[in-house]
Amino acid sequence: PASTPAAIQPPVTKPPATPLPAKPKPGEVSLDIAVKDESAWFFVEVDGQVVYEGIASNYKERVTGKQIRLGSSRPDLLLISVNGEQTKPFGTAAEANQDKEELFVPKP
């Protein structure tokens, strides 16, 4: 008996991600957080609620709120951008194994 070829399924496509606005609403601050290739422990707290705590590598996230607290034991491995501004390291090489914590609030 001849077999019939299986129907070819079209590839599953995801809808395009809706880009987040670079600038937060008035009274809010946004923080883009990226972790370089190495693993780093850090936490992110938005408006008093921990939204992430753990070890990650190749991580990228944007959070927005009235206040954002970021802390890490390897701040040199994190890159941040506040309110869509120029991306910069969260810490320096000299701070490589020092705990660093910072609170980000809206600009007046």
C-alpha positions as CSV (number, residue, x, y, z in Angstrom):
1,P,0.0,0.0,0.0
2,A,1.2,3.5,-0.9
3,S,1.6,5.9,2.0
4,T,0.4,9.4,1.7
5,P,2.8,12.1,2.9
6,A,1.8,13.8,6.2
7,A,0.3,17.2,5.8
8,I,2.9,19.9,6.2
9,Q,2.1,22.1,9.1
10,P,2.9,25.8,8.7
11,P,5.4,27.1,11.2
12,V,4.0,28.5,14.4
13,T,4.7,32.2,14.6
14,K,4.4,34.3,17.7
15,P,2.7,37.7,17.4
16,P,5.3,40.5,17.5
17,A,6.1,41.7,21.0
18,T,4.6,45.1,21.8
19,P,7.5,47.4,22.4
20,L,7.4,49.0,25.8
21,P,7.5,52.8,25.9
22,A,11.0,54.2,26.6
23,K,9.6,56.9,28.9
24,P,7.5,56.0,32.0
25,K,4.2,57.7,32.9
26,P,4.5,60.8,35.1
27,G,5.3,59.8,38.7
28,E,6.9,56.5,37.6
29,V,10.5,55.4,36.8
30,S,11.5,52.6,34.4
31,L,14.6,50.5,34.7
32,D,16.0,48.2,32.0
33,I,18.2,45.5,33.6
34,A,20.5,43.3,31.7
35,V,23.0,40.7,33.0
36,K,26.1,39.9,31.0
37,D,27.2,36.4,30.1
38,E,28.4,35.5,33.6
39,S,25.9,34.6,36.3
40,A,25.1,37.2,38.9
41,W,22.9,37.2,42.0
42,F,20.6,40.2,42.2
43,F,17.1,41.3,43.3
44,V,14.6,43.7,41.9
45,E,11.9,45.3,44.1
46,V,9.1,47.4,42.5
47,D,6.9,49.4,44.8
48,G,7.9,47.3,47.8
49,Q,7.3,43.9,46.1
50,V,10.2,41.7,45.1
51,V,9.7,40.8,41.5
52,Y,12.9,38.9,41.0
53,E,15.6,37.5,43.3
54,G,18.1,34.9,42.2
55,I,21.0,34.1,40.0
56,A,20.8,34.7,36.3
57,S,22.9,35.1,33.2
58,N,21.8,36.5,29.8
59,Y,18.9,38.1,31.5
60,K,17.0,41.2,30.2
61,E,14.0,42.8,31.7
62,R,12.2,46.2,32.0
63,V,10.4,47.1,35.2
64,T,8.3,50.3,35.9
65,G,6.9,51.6,39.1
66,K,6.9,54.5,41.6
67,Q,10.1,53.3,43.1
68,I,12.5,50.5,42.1
69,R,15.2,49.0,44.3
70,L,18.0,47.0,42.7
71,G,20.7,45.1,44.5
72,S,23.5,42.7,43.5
73,S,26.5,41.0,44.9
74,R,28.1,41.4,41.4
75,P,27.0,44.9,40.3
76,D,29.8,44.9,37.7
77,L,27.9,42.3,35.7
78,L,24.7,44.2,35.5
79,L,23.9,46.9,32.9
80,I,21.1,49.3,33.6
81,S,19.2,52.1,31.8
82,V,17.0,54.5,33.7
83,N,14.0,55.9,31.8
84,G,15.4,54.9,28.5
85,E,18.6,56.8,29.0
86,Q,22.1,55.6,28.0
87,T,22.9,52.1,29.3
88,K,25.6,52.0,31.9
89,P,27.1,49.4,34.2
90,F,25.4,49.2,37.6
91,G,28.9,48.8,39.3
92,T,32.5,49.1,38.5
93,A,35.2,46.4,38.4
94,A,36.4,47.7,41.8
95,E,32.9,46.8,43.1
96,A,33.1,43.3,41.6
97,N,32.4,41.4,44.9
98,Q,30.8,44.1,47.0
99,D,27.1,44.2,47.6
100,K,25.5,47.3,46.1
101,E,21.9,48.5,46.4
102,E,20.3,51.5,44.9
103,L,16.8,53.0,44.9
104,F,15.5,54.6,41.7
105,V,12.7,57.1,41.9
106,P,11.0,59.4,39.4
107,K,12.8,62.6,38.5
108,P,10.9,65.7,39.8
